[in-house]
Amino acid sequence: MSFIEAFKNFFKREKSIMRSFVFVVLNLLSVLVLLWSLIIYTSLFKIMPWYEPCGMQFLAIFMVFDPAFLIIGISLFVLGRFFHISTLNKWLPFMAIGGLSLPIIPGGLTIIPILIGTSIGIVLCVLTIVTTIRSLVFGSSGKSGAEESRNGTETN
């Protein structure tokens, strides 16, 4: 193996590490935004220490969290061209926009839409964590990410 081939292999491995890092950061941001929106959804429960009775905090879902999920979702689609990301993981931020916005659109902030939004947020948070770990551990094939990079079968 010549020096140039060794350099190319090193550069390919560094790109893979950087893509994995960006993937983890995007999914970590997604989990943090989901957790913050869960705090907003549970802020109308009197048993919570962050209880706020007015309901104006739900505007943050439309003004802050929906654009954040849109940016994360588009970034995952772009990253998916260079790194294996499951289809579910690509679509989870867009599902979060609909799932967290729809319960508060129809009308009043009663207990039913708040419980629906809270349960959707919990399910999306768990799904994001599971699909992130699954995409990192098992790449495009059934092999682990380390085996893929050793065999040189990673998808670019």
N, C-alpha and C positions, 0 to 999 in steps of 0.2 A: 504494500500500500504506500503510495507516494504521499508526500506532504500535502499536496493539493486535495487528494481524496480524503485524507484525514481531516483537513480543515472543512471540507464540504460536509462530512458526517457530523463534525462538532457543531457546525452552524445549523444543520437540520435539527439536531437534538436541542440546541438552544431555542430555536423557534418553537419547538414542541413544548418546552418548559414554559416559555412566555405565553403561549396560547392557553396552556393549562392554568397558569396564574390568572390571566384575564378572565377565563371561564369561572374560576372559583370566586374572584372578586365580584363579577356580575351577579352570580347566584347569592353571594353573601349580601350584596346590596338588596337583592330581591327579598331575601328573608328579613332583613332589617326593616325594609319598607312595609312588608306584611305585618311584622310584629308591631310597628308603630301604628298601622291602621287598626290592628286589633285593640290597641290601647284606646284609640278614638272610639271604636265601636263599643267597648266596654265602659266608656266614660259616663254613660247614662245609667249604669247600675249603681244604686245607692251604697252597695257594700264595698265598692272599690274606693281606694284612697284618692284616686284622681277623678272623683265624681264631679261632673259639671252639668247642671240641669238645663242650660239654655239650648243646647243642640247646635250652636253655630260652629262647633268644632268639626262637624261633618263636611263643611265647605273645604276643609283641607284635603279631603279625599279627592275632590274634583280639581282643586287648584295645585296640589303638590304631588299626591300619590299617583294619580292617573298619568300625568306626564312622565313621572319617574318610571313607571312600569312600561310606558310606551318606548322610552329611550332604552331601557334594559332589554325589552323584547326585540327591538330593531338591532341592537348590538349583538344579541345572541344569534339572530338570523345571519348577520354578516360574519360572525365568528364561525358559524356552522358551515360556511363555505371552505374553511381551512382546518377545522377541527371537528371530530365526530361528536355531535350533540344529539341526543334523542329528540324525536319529534315532540314528545310531551314536554320536554324541558324548554324547547323553543316557544311553545304555545302557552306555557304557564303564565308569563307576565300579561298576555292578552286576555287570558281567562280571568286573571286577577282584576283587570280593569272592569270587565263585565260583572264578575261575581261580587265585587265590593261596591260597585256603583249602583247596580240595579236594585238592591233592597231599599235604598233610600230615595230613589227617584219617584216611585208611585205616589207617595203622599206622606202622611204623618209618621213621626218617629215613634211607633208603638213598639211593644216588646217583640212582636213577631219578626219584623224586618231586622231588628237589631240582633236577635238570636240567629236568623238566617245568615246575616253578614258575618257574625262572629264564627259560626260553624264553617262557612265557606273559607274564611281567612285561616282557620286552623288546618283545614284539609289542604289548602294550597301551600301553606308553610311546610307541612309534613311532606307533601309531594315534591316540593322544590328541593328539600334536603335529600330525599331518597333518590331522585333522579340525578342530582349532582354527584352523589357518591357513586351511583351506578355507572354514570358516564365516565367518571375518573377511573374507577377500578376496572370496569369492562369497557374497552374502547369500541371500535367499529366491529370487531369480531368478538368471539366469546373469550378471548384471551385477556389477561390483565394488561394494563397500560405498559408495565415494565417489559412484558414479553413482546408486545408489539414493537416497542422501540428497539429492542435487541434484534428482532427479526427483520426490522425495516419495513414492516407492513402497515405503517400508519398512513391514514388517508390525508392527503393534502388538497 
